[in-house]
Amino acid sequence: MIDSREGYARMRTLQVVVLLIFGVIILRLAYIQLFDSRYEELARGNTLRQVVQYPPRGEIFDRNGEYLAQNRPCYDLMVLYRELPQAGFDTVRLLDMLGISRTKLDRALRNARSNPRIPQIVTNFLSSETKLRLDESNLPGFYTVYRTIRRYPRKIGGNLLGDVGEINDAQLKLSRYAGYRTGDYIGQSGVERSYEEVLRGKKGVKIIERDAHGVVKGSYMDGMFDSLPEPGKYIVTTIDARLQTFAEELMRGKVGAAVAIEPATGEILMMVSSPTFDPDDMVGRDRGNNYMKMLYNKRRPMFNRAVSAKYPPGSTFKLVQGLIGLQEGVLSPSTAYSCHGGFRYGRRIMKCHEHASPLDLRDAVANSCNAYFCHVLRSIVENPKYEDVEHGFDVWKSYVNRLGFGRKLGSDFLDEGAGYVPGSEFYDDAYHGSWNALTVISLSIGQGELGCTPLQMANLAAILANRGYYYIPHIVKRIEGADSIDRRFYERQYTGIDTRHFEPIVEGMWRGVNVAGTSTMARLDGWDVCGKTGTAQNPHGRDHSTFLSFAPKDNPRIAISVYVENGGFGATIALPIASLLEEYYLTDTITRPWLLDRVKQMQIHYPAYAK
Amino acid sequence: MQSRIKEGLFQGVDFLTVLYYLLLVAAGCICITAASYDEESASFFAFSHFYIKQYLWVGAVLIVALIVLLLDVRFYHMWAYPLYIAGIAVMVGVLIAGKEVNGAKSWIELGSFRIQPVEFVKIATALALARVMSNYSFSINRAGDLLRVGFIIGLPMLLTILQNDTGSGVVLGAFLFVLYREGLNKWLCIPILLIAALFIVSFLLTPMTLLILLILICTLSEAMMNGKWRSRIIYLAALALASTLLCALMALIAPNTMNIYRCLLVVTLLSLPLIAIYAYRTRLMNIFLMILLFVGSMAFVPATDYIFQSVLKEHQQKRILSFLGIVNDPRDIDYNVNQSKIAIGSGGFSGKGFLQGTQIKYNFVPEKHTDFIFCTVGEEWGFIGAVFVLGIMCLLLLRLMKMGERQEEPFGRVYCYSVAAILLFHILVNVGMTVGLVPVMGIPLPFMSYGGSSLLAFTILLFIAIRLDASTRQFPSN
């Protein structure tokens, strides 16, 4: 027996123990229920499943309202690890339904396991039929999400329109893609990339209440917090689908680019970079394989040569020299230089082909006399007005820049290249300050260090067509719901060359086509085509063939530049292509089937891209 | 004593206790309704629902409570031992031929419902304990009496652990609470608690550390009891020296056979007979208890790996490992506790309201109407409701202790304290596990969890105490 005083003390101790135990429990409850807000969120995450509703991507039309890119429905299969039955599920049947490999499923499940609360994609591009079969088998933990992928009814404009793909890890880290999540689609190149913001639309979300087995109990709060997806806005491009199709047909098998611009607006009517690809190849399950195939293709089909390649412009650049010479006053339309098989400087000679001599400016353009433009460049650079060659050269360079070369034009292609025009510093470096006009004389005929994009060359054609100004070339004509496109596309860009100086150059181009010269094959009766061939020497084999043209001479409707790598003389291949395109665009007919055959059948050997 | 019918059935009954009881049962019914209510079911009153069954059980149990109040006090005195023996026999029977539910072979199946005999054995144990401790000559700090008490508590404990029902086994440990009240030397209570704690964390410790801690706990507690510090410290030093010497010697004779841990173990075990002789000669009987405690723990603690692997079921191992933070896999092991914490945490201050608890309604919390019933309280009634329920429980416990204090006979006091102790441990372990304070052990929340057998057992347990108290108050002694 215990005496009662001792017993009383112990009773007190035990009371304290009881109160302490309850105190601890209540403190813990207070912590969980009142101070730690985490649990509330977790509870919401438990019952609520946020199903993303993907918006259809905006469609892309050509200038006449034809579809270039449409959407078709497909389904993604998602898995939520937390909702998977613990007993496991019939993987064989699932794999059979989906038609994917075991390893792919395992990989998805492994990913899902590491974030049990976050839905992970198992596979995408499921057909509606597969989706129905999945719904029937009602696998807990798996659900499908509706989304759309691209289809291209005309199968044109692969590297022009660009491709749409899942956003990658590097892109996710960029601030401009802040709103994106893993699994979202994003324009990876071309128009799709440039106009991503317009095309993407806005994702919606549907909040669904479910139980622990993932069984849907209905929409949360009667859809109060749901949002509908906003479809992406469509865009109308400046592309003429029929011209584009025809151009791609003509460029098939050749490496190069062709760009056509409407001079009065700067709208790009056609832009082909060859080789291109079928845009449908970059959609759906085969995307990965096709992508790798293209990545390893030495001709680089995904490289948009039309805006990014740096080509020597060849003789087409003589037009630039003529314009600068006239503007600088070192040349007049009647200036004549004689040419005896070339331009001699020191012991060297810049060769020229057989033609009448001496020639004035108009005929020099028409006949593409090398010697003439060597003289022109020399007189520009060594103009006594400027203290030294460097200054003369920099004046020349600033004109060239204003004509759109050696800098980005500011088009709506994000991958637009700047090309390259050397400055006097370049030669100061290269020749330790001792150089003169003769050192750089190959620039006069568009050789040497020059690099131009086909877009810049087409833009030069547009400048010539407009007699002195251009509109920044662009691909988008109209965006749904927007009053206008970017302001910069409406502003005339002046080149610093007076309109009157264009007359003799244009006249020379006209003569070259319609009277006598290098471009006579480009003649289209009644359309007053003006053109200039170019033949650019290069280290990769045969000369590059290029042609720059616009038509008609007055009120021109199309300015075009065609560049075919290793195509030989300008008149060999680039000119026929350009001429056929002009004819097709202006008259909607082909009157020279033999020329078409010749273009299509021409085989070009590309040592640089040999496998 | 006269017939209770004549005196009035409710004379002397502590109505406050009954009120607390009824409040808890009502709260339990509401929670079970919320937890098992299925929106999609056609009718509210279909017999298949858990809550309808529970309502019927409550009705039946209240009648049983009346019967308990009706019985004469002497009945409980008289039947304490027979009930205990019968209970033990049933436990053994269950161990041999019981039904296994959730890994614990501790159930009897009678037709459509199942009974867990340990629920009733707790009552019998409490009665038997009360009976033993109310013997006139009983003195808790006498080794013989203490052994008897230890036997009465230890036997059902052992049987429940063998049945794989660790939770109930732990609850039986609650009787320490009673023993303390009855004057058990606190230097025996403290080492028992320490060793229990040691057992829980033993997976974190090396056997060497465990052994040293065990020796220290036992020796120092003994020193606190008997107060002969110098010799105890010499003893500890001798142990250390002897084991080091033995280790060095063995390294010379037979290298790699004895590490320091084994040496210490051997030396300690060899010293035990010497201590026993010392204890006998100095008449310090509590030293025997310490030796017993040490040997018992030695059988337990250094062998914990074995126990851990073979006695604890896999899910229990995982629960303990998860509780100790050794493994953390929310989907797998921690799932129950996490979901339960989420449910309770999401209740906030005032709760989501009756039938509005999404975690409960949509089955995120497992066992939501039985072991995890407190989640419903937490989620639907919020902090306010949880504190209310816990408050009533706490008041009930304090009331029971007060009832115990006012008993004239040790029998009543021991019994009331036993009830308080059992309820306290149930509440601590059950609520503790739902809020993540205690590892998950499958024991019900008294008066609230779904289940007829558990409600019946707790009701009988409580009402016997009320009945004992009533008779005291009926005939106040002078």
Interface residues (C-beta under 8 A of the other chain):
Chain A: M1 I2 E6 G7 Y8 R10 M11 T13 L14 Q15 V17 V18 L19 I21 F22 V24 I25 I26 R28 L29 A30 I32 Q33 L34 D36 R38 Y39 E40 L42 A43 R44 N46 T47 Y81 R82 R113 P116 E209 R210 D211 A212 H213 K217
Chain B: F138 S139 I140 F177 Y180 R181 E182 G183 P330 R331 Q339 K341 I342 A343 I344 G345 S346 G347 G348 F349 T358 Q359 K361 Y362 N363 F364 G378 G382 F383 A386 V387 L390 G391 M393 C394 L397 L398 M401 G404 E405 P410 Y417 A420 L424 I427 L428 V431 G432 V435 G436 L437
